[in-house]
Amino acid sequence: MFIISIQDQFPIGKVIHELKFEVGTEKMTVSDLIRKRVHEEVMLYNLSQPGYFQGLVQPSDIEVTLNGNKLRQKRNLDWEVQAGIALQAFQQNGFFILIDNCQVNDLDELIEIKEDTQIAFIKLIPLIGG
């Protein structure tokens, strides 16, 4: 087992969030990586329920405030529901993932994870207008 670090970034490279957690395998699919990441962030939230949720995908009852994303009502989140939303968002280009500066494109793609592997989730910014 070893600890990996995942950074959430905007397309310009600005880091907006970092999450570290243990993994027990050196090879996993992109789908497994997303599911593991969501599981860890939801478990951390559920343990302390700080009021603000900093995750890959936001629950539907999120209120955007100046201090971050706040759940309208404190409650436990279901990591499997959040993971399903995240997997769908990946498939619909809601975000993309760089592993050691190389983009992965398929949920079934097998990736090698080491302690020094750089993992970045690039969150895309929706354009407003019309």
Secondary structure, 3 states (H helix, E strand, C coil): CEEEEEEEECCCCCEEEEEEEEECCCEEEHHHHHHHHHHHHHHHHHHHCCCECCCCCCCCCEEEECCEEEECCCCCCCHHHHHHHHHHHHHCCCEEEEECCEEECCCCCEEECCCCCCEEEEECCCCCCC
